[in-house]
Amino acid sequence: MIYFDNSATTKVDPAVLDTYNQVSERIWGNPSSLHRFGEEAFNLLNQSRKQIADLLGVQPNEIFFTSGGTEGDNWVLKGTAIEKRKFGKHIITTAVEHPAIHETCEQLKKLGYDVTYLPVDKEGRISIEDLKNAIRKDTILVSIMAVNNEIGTIQPIKEAAEVLKDYPNVHYHIDAVQGIGKGIGELIMNDRVDFITFSGHKFHAPRGIGFIYKRAGKKIAPLMTGGGQEHNLRSGTENLPAIAAMAKAVRILLTNEQAKAQKQADIKSTIYNHIKDFDKVTIFSKNQANFAPHILCFSILGVRGETIVHAFEDHDIYISTTSACSSKDHVPSATLTAMQEPTELCTSAVRVSLDANNTIEEAEEFNRVFDQLYQKFSKLS
Amino acid sequence: MQYSEIMVRYGELSTKGKNRKDFIKQLGKNIRHVLHDFHDIHVNPQQDRLHVDLHGEDYDKVIERLAGVFGIETLSPAIKLDKDIDNAKQVALQMVKDQYQPGMTFKINTIRQDKQYPLDTYDINDKLGGYIIDNVDGIKAQMKHPDIEIRVEIRMNGIFLSSETIKGAGGLPVGTGGRATMMLSGGIDSPVATYLAMKRGVKVDMIHFFSPPYTSPQALAKAKELTAQVAKFGGNIQFIEVPFTEVQETVKEKVPEGYLMTIQRRMMLRIASAITRNRHCKGVFTGESLGQVASQTLESMMAINDVTNLPVLRPLVSMDKTEIIRIAEKIGTYDLSIMPFEDCCTIFTPPSPKTKPDLEKTRHYETYIDVDALTKKAIDGIKVTDIKPGEEFLNQNQDVFSELL
């Protein structure tokens, strides 16, 4: 089996699963309990938090555990909207965000908030000029993804940080669900960002766990109110087995990060360089530094995305039509649509998404299968 | 940029004529203490300032530690270069470029210790300044209040360039202000009071009263961990735990309810005073702030203070709770302090303690208990631990957990 759908989800690392199991069996107390089982769980919770904070170069009180990327995105957006509603109701984001951002913005629009979606160029990237022009007196939040989940564009998040230094009261959120562990930590953990969303299952932690970074001193309203966990900002008994497992997954992910990112870039290049010369192939993800090393999105003219996915599946190779979240709805890729690609390309796009566990040999096997399928499809169309 | 040393400028001690030497020596010692786990670092105290030679250690982390050390006015990371002026030009240019934004002005400020150096300060300012003007579009030189200042020092062993100036913690080096004890409960106030005592150069020994089983082992661990946290500002701290159960039980049994709290506090201060004298300390610090709770009215303070003639120092006396919390957050004790373990100040508190206890009545009710015997017993039972900066006490499983994570 060749699994090239790592942007949809990743397989839980056996060592991470081992931590999950051990914590479930041995340290099952509620961190809020006063007795020593609770105490032990509380200490493990804090140590997990500290490990993640240390690895990212931030403070432990800046890390808040969530159920994953969707919750993180919802929390930062709605939490900011509630917290800062007295100061303004204008939110700036991009036209190519994940639905967790886009749909949340649409919901906020219905509640009276005003949302500006920054357009993107042919590479799926926003322009800093557009961002500057969009900022208003009543802007309360700018939310930009680090890496586009469909085609892998790295957004100019560091340049945006520079712009936003002149607007210290605007919350700056980066959705880094596809960005962590891909060699661009320096861009994400910049000195202006206020909030960052992370999701565990994208880097070999279990499902249902994630975290956000919140710069100390920045305020957002909680979405989950209740028992007061997570500094009263995210109530609910902590999912300790998953939190500890995720702390381990972050450690593994960020060990030798650059080398692993390079390996993924090499695998991407192997496929990119092979398929780029076929007449009917359009590649949306460029093979250059301002694209993530792990995402390759392309289409074969006249063949529907689903058809390509299933054809590869017959060869035990697993890829997806752009975003996994919307792939079952037969909607054209939102990112490609925003890039104003023709509809036939938007519906025929597929995404190869890599991970450090993939190999060059797998890419070569992919290329062989690609040749066969390309010939077959060419005869049919 | 790879910095080679951190320059440390002294604070108030520059003004203290004859004690200067001791101050510098003590500061050097304190700095070595907080940097003890950076093995390659060399700390070099001199008359006018102190140099921390990094030898490849990460300057950010070193500055983070130094920023909390009392007696430091400002810090600057500096780069050591050989005496080739062309090399200095390149580095100075890079330093300017790192900070430059359109419209900014700059200045080169040269000090020449090596009087044999072929270029004088004027030549050096001119050469470096000219090079920067030629290579940074639109930058202007300005002598008064420039946006960017590049300091150049020509020393015997090389050229040192620095630009950034980081504010230090101020105050006096811990240890130069004598030695005192501190009554640490585990709440928000006492660690802040400790911090402020240290800021004036005082070396503190912690006194913590604990009353098992009314107070939990975690409460004791929490007090120790708070000590380890404030130790980051002045080095190892002696932690003295005093068994207090018997005193509290006796007072509860024998003394009228309204005077429970006052007499408990008198016993605490009495014991603390005796420990203070035994250890040749010169005073007792507390985290009391006027008017906060029943025990902290002026009348209470008088009734409690009655048991000792040692100075009882209260750095928080006129601070608001919000101010205290702000400092607690800054020094990293707040999150620990609010952990919900009962300490011996909160157990056996009567529903309505006297906020204005009468001194004569207090003295009278105290005769109901055997003060000397109880005091002696408590002092005989003390246990002293040496606590290192950042040591962990609450999480006993740290190593086991590290395996797991």
Chai-1 contact restraints between the chains, C-beta under 6 A:
chainA,res_idxA,chainB,res_idxB,connection_type,confidence,min_distance_angstrom,max_distance_angstrom,comment,restraint_id
A,T19,B,L404,contact,1.0,0.0,6.0,A-B,restraint_1
A,N43,B,N395,contact,1.0,0.0,6.0,A-B,restraint_2
A,L44,B,F401,contact,1.0,0.0,6.0,A-B,restraint_3
A,Q47,B,F401,contact,1.0,0.0,6.0,A-B,restraint_4
A,Q51,B,L405,contact,1.0,0.0,6.0,A-B,restraint_5
A,A247,B,L405,contact,1.0,0.0,6.0,A-B,restraint_6
A,K248,B,L405,contact,1.0,0.0,6.0,A-B,restraint_7
